[in-house]
Structure formats: structure tokens, C-alpha cells
Amino acid sequence: MTPSESGLDFDEVADELYGLPPGDFTGRRNALARQARGAGDRDLAAAIAALRRPTQSAWLLNQWIRRYPDGADEITELAAALRDAQRRVDAARMRDLSARRQQVIADVARRVAHLAADLGVTVSGATDREIVATLRAAVADESTANLLCRGRMVAAAEYTGFGPAGIVAVPATTTAEEAQRGTGDGRAGHGEAERSVAREHTRAELRRARETATSAQRGATEAQTAAAAARDAAEALSADADRLRTELARVEQELGFARRRVTAAEHEYASAAEESAAASARVAALEQELAELDDPR
């Protein structure tokens, strides 16, 4: 998006907003949206107004990637290596990379926690889990990785698969003896395994539902604030309009008086001009008469 008449560029605005502390986000976003709207660029204003304040975990990841942009290379290179291993059906490499993924995610999560401490931010257990989940999603999903690399995360992301999109995790090989030994226990534990998977799935759905509800509530609060500001602005403009209408009526009345004075003055001028012309003619006639009396002929 190119700069508009307001001098604003959407990418530059987004970069600025997602680099701000969360408490400064909404006020600055609304000010920039008003600036774009005032310049007549409604599309840009709408795009800016649609930007959402990041959650704490998303904000910390944004700050980390902005301060240490090279850190994103570990995520993107690992994701590319996982995709390549899947294409080559390289089970051994997939296992190695899966272990490497856990190490990279843990290392990055620790770095983000250290940055949070430097910024004076306390990271709760829930925030830490969101950071880890988002890093896993960035390895698995290119769109999430792109948002992370640009420092524009809005909320925690979660990937429910076991690797990059379209990749199936390859389990470790087992011996025949291990397989035979596991059959008896497998039947007994099959029901519990299914329940465990169902519980994890439900927990994931609950987390997403809570995040959606929180985001919706935050959006509703921000919309209510924006509506109140719009009402205040409309009332102020209405008061200005009433004042201007009163002033216009007064000026129009004065203009009417002035026009009537001009008309009267023009009539007086016409009468005076006629009297002046008559007086001039009378003077000329008397001068002629006097000249004839003074001539002895």
C-alpha cells in the first residue's frame, strides 16, 4: 500500500503499532486512523482501524523478533528442513529434526523470557505456554512464520498437527519383540488413549474459544470507546454548526442593511448629479446673458 495524501503507509503504520507497548496501541491506532480519514483515504483508515492490539505473548514475540531478527532464521530454516525431509520420505532425518525442533523452540522461548525480564514484564505460565505454542505453529505453518518474522503477531497461534502443514510425523521403529509385548497392554489402554486424545482436543478447543471470546470482548470494548468518541465529535460538530448558522443569519442581516444603504446612497447620488447638472446649466445661461449685456453692440 503506497503512502496516501495523509503521508501514511499501511506497512509503516503496522510496524510502528506492533512495536509499541500494548497500553499505547489503541490510542495511537485511533489517532492514525483519524489522520488517514481526515486526508480522505477511507480505505486506509479502515485498514488501520482493523488492526488489533496484541496479547502479551504475541507482543513479547514481536519485540523479540524486532530486536533479534536473525532469530527467525532458526525457525524458517528448521521448517524448510522438515518439509524437505517429508518430500524425501526420510524417516531418520524427520526424527532428528523433530528433536531439533523441540530444542530450538525451548531455546527461543528462554530468550523471549529473558527479554521479558529485561523489559520488566512478568511472564505467567499461561503466557509461556502461548509463546511455545506459537513457536510450534510458526515451524508448522508458513503464514504464522511470516507474521512472526515481520513482528506482527496479534494473538497466540496453535497448530494441532505434528509438523509443517501437509507433513505426517514418522514414528520411531520398534522391534518385533517390543511390538509383540505391547499388544496385550495396547488393547487394555486403547480406550484410555482415545479418551486422552479427546481430552487434549477438547482442551485445545476450549483454549481457542477462550481466546476468541477475549478477543471479541476486547474488540467490543474498543468499538464502544470509538463509538463514544465519535458521538462526542458529532456533538461538538453539531454545536459548531449551530453557532455558524447563528453567525450566518447575523451576517446576512447586516448584509441586507448594507445593501439597502447602498441603494439609498445611489439614489441620493443620482439626485445630486441631476441638481448639479441643472445648476451648471443655469450658471452657463447666466454667464451667456451677462456677456450679451456687457457687449455694447
Solvent accessible surface area in square Angstrom, and as a share of the most:
residue,aa,sasa,rsa
1,M,126,0.56
2,T,110,0.64
3,P,91,0.57
4,S,26,0.17
5,E,165,0.74
6,S,20,0.13
7,G,56,0.54
8,L,20,0.10
9,D,17,0.09
10,F,39,0.16
11,D,54,0.28
12,E,116,0.52
13,V,4,0.02
14,A,1,0.00
15,D,59,0.31
16,E,69,0.31
17,L,0,0.00
18,Y,5,0.02
19,G,30,0.29
20,L,41,0.20
21,P,68,0.43
22,P,39,0.24
23,G,70,0.67
24,D,77,0.40
25,F,1,0.00
26,T,27,0.16
27,G,50,0.48
28,R,97,0.35
29,R,8,0.03
30,N,34,0.17
31,A,34,0.26
32,L,2,0.01
33,A,4,0.03
34,R,139,0.51
35,Q,84,0.37
36,A,0,0.00
37,R,108,0.39
38,G,72,0.69
39,A,32,0.25
40,G,60,0.58
41,D,40,0.21
42,R,176,0.64
43,D,117,0.60
44,L,2,0.01
45,A,1,0.01
46,A,64,0.50
47,A,30,0.23
48,I,0,0.00
49,A,38,0.29
50,A,64,0.50
51,L,25,0.12
52,R,87,0.32
53,R,77,0.28
54,P,6,0.04
55,T,37,0.21
56,Q,76,0.34
57,S,1,0.01
58,A,1,0.01
59,W,24,0.08
60,L,0,0.00
61,L,1,0.00
62,N,0,0.00
63,Q,6,0.02
64,W,2,0.01
65,I,4,0.02
66,R,80,0.29
67,R,114,0.42
68,Y,119,0.45
69,P,85,0.54
70,D,113,0.58
71,G,9,0.08
72,A,8,0.06
73,D,69,0.36
74,E,48,0.21
75,I,0,0.00
76,T,51,0.30
77,E,116,0.52
78,L,9,0.05
79,A,5,0.04
80,A,46,0.36
81,A,20,0.15
82,L,2,0.01
83,R,63,0.23
84,D,33,0.17
85,A,0,0.00
86,Q,68,0.30
87,R,159,0.58
88,R,168,0.61
89,V,132,0.76
90,D,52,0.27
91,A,36,0.28
92,A,56,0.43
93,R,85,0.31
94,M,8,0.03
95,R,83,0.30
96,D,96,0.50
97,L,22,0.11
98,S,34,0.22
99,A,67,0.52
100,R,97,0.35
101,R,35,0.13
102,Q,88,0.39
103,Q,99,0.44
104,V,2,0.01
105,I,4,0.02
106,A,40,0.31
107,D,33,0.17
108,V,0,0.00
109,A,9,0.07
110,R,131,0.48
111,R,91,0.33
112,V,0,0.00
113,A,38,0.30
114,H,119,0.53
115,L,11,0.05
116,A,1,0.00
117,A,73,0.56
118,D,118,0.61
119,L,62,0.31
120,G,67,0.65
121,V,34,0.19
122,T,119,0.69
123,V,41,0.24
124,S,58,0.37
125,G,45,0.43
126,A,52,0.41
127,T,13,0.07
128,D,56,0.29
129,R,162,0.59
130,E,50,0.23
131,I,2,0.01
132,V,31,0.18
133,A,25,0.20
134,T,1,0.00
135,L,0,0.00
136,R,117,0.43
137,A,2,0.02
138,A,1,0.00
139,V,1,0.00
140,A,5,0.04
141,D,42,0.22
142,E,117,0.52
143,S,72,0.47
144,T,15,0.09
145,A,11,0.08
146,N,76,0.39
147,L,77,0.38
148,L,0,0.00
149,C,52,0.31
150,R,109,0.40
151,G,0,0.00
152,R,26,0.09
153,M,5,0.02
154,V,51,0.29
155,A,36,0.28
156,A,18,0.14
157,A,24,0.18
158,E,61,0.27
159,Y,71,0.27
160,T,89,0.52
161,G,34,0.33
162,F,149,0.62
163,G,2,0.02
164,P,1,0.01
165,A,67,0.52
166,G,68,0.65
167,I,15,0.07
168,V,116,0.67
169,A,44,0.34
170,V,60,0.34
171,P,109,0.68
172,A,70,0.54
173,T,119,0.69
174,T,97,0.57
175,T,79,0.46
176,A,87,0.67
177,E,123,0.55
178,E,78,0.35
179,A,54,0.42
180,Q,132,0.59
181,R,149,0.54
182,G,37,0.35
183,T,66,0.38
184,G,44,0.42
185,D,109,0.56
186,G,40,0.38
187,R,190,0.69
188,A,90,0.70
189,G,32,0.30
190,H,111,0.50
191,G,29,0.28
192,E,77,0.35
193,A,53,0.41
194,E,100,0.45
195,R,132,0.48
196,S,44,0.28
197,V,104,0.60
198,A,56,0.43
199,R,104,0.38
200,E,95,0.43
201,H,108,0.48
202,T,84,0.49
203,R,114,0.42
204,A,8,0.06
205,E,75,0.34
206,L,80,0.40
207,R,108,0.39
208,R,73,0.27
209,A,58,0.45
210,R,150,0.55
211,E,62,0.28
212,T,90,0.52
213,A,61,0.47
214,T,76,0.44
215,S,44,0.28
216,A,63,0.49
217,Q,116,0.52
218,R,41,0.15
219,G,13,0.13
220,A,57,0.44
221,T,67,0.39
222,E,16,0.07
223,A,61,0.48
224,Q,126,0.56
225,T,78,0.45
226,A,46,0.36
227,A,42,0.33
228,A,38,0.29
229,A,52,0.40
230,A,61,0.47
231,R,139,0.51
232,D,91,0.47
233,A,52,0.41
234,A,58,0.45
235,E,115,0.51
236,A,57,0.44
237,L,122,0.60
238,S,59,0.38
239,A,60,0.46
240,D,61,0.31
241,A,35,0.27
242,D,72,0.38
243,R,141,0.51
244,L,100,0.50
245,R,143,0.52
246,T,97,0.56
247,E,72,0.32
248,L,101,0.50
249,A,59,0.46
250,R,107,0.39
251,V,68,0.39
252,E,99,0.45
253,Q,110,0.49
254,E,86,0.38
255,L,79,0.39
256,G,21,0.20
257,F,91,0.38
258,A,34,0.26
259,R,155,0.57
260,R,141,0.51
261,R,157,0.57
262,V,84,0.48
263,T,65,0.38
264,A,51,0.40
265,A,56,0.44
266,E,103,0.46
267,H,120,0.54
268,E,121,0.54
269,Y,164,0.62
270,A,50,0.39
271,S,57,0.37
272,A,55,0.42
273,A,44,0.34
274,E,125,0.56
275,E,121,0.54
276,S,65,0.42
277,A,63,0.49
278,A,65,0.50
279,A,55,0.43
280,S,70,0.45
281,A,63,0.49
282,R,148,0.54
283,V,81,0.47
284,A,58,0.45
285,A,55,0.43
286,L,78,0.39
287,E,109,0.49
288,Q,107,0.48
289,E,93,0.42
290,L,107,0.53
291,A,58,0.45
292,E,110,0.50
293,L,136,0.68
294,D,101,0.52
295,D,56,0.29
296,P,133,0.83
297,R,244,0.89
